[in-house]
């Protein structure tokens, strides 16, 4: 994919899509390998824990947002509600180099505030 994806081509998908676990793990692996020297152990940990999250995903307590361009996942963010009502974790927050620093969200895309209120 070309560098500098136009924001008009970006969509936000709520929930799982086939292939998302692998694409999210790959984004993390590339970024953290280049930035901090992390290896395959880190990538496997991301894939394993994200897979476990997706298997127990409950839309009443959890949320997975995918940043997409065509069929490619270029970013993600997760709210992991876990087992407790009073605690949630922000996890797997990543954007590809193609989107990092754009400073704007696609128009008409929201849902986080309405979801938790």
SULCOR-V755306 format. One record per helix or strand of 2 or more residues. SS is the DSSP state (H for helix, E for strand). FROM is the first residue (numbers start at 1). LEN is the number of residues. If there is no record, write none. Layout:
ss->{SS SS}
from->{FROM FROM}
len->{LEN LEN}
This chain:
ss->{H E H H E E E H}
from->{7 10 20 40 63 72 89 112}
len->{3 5 17 16 7 9 7 5}
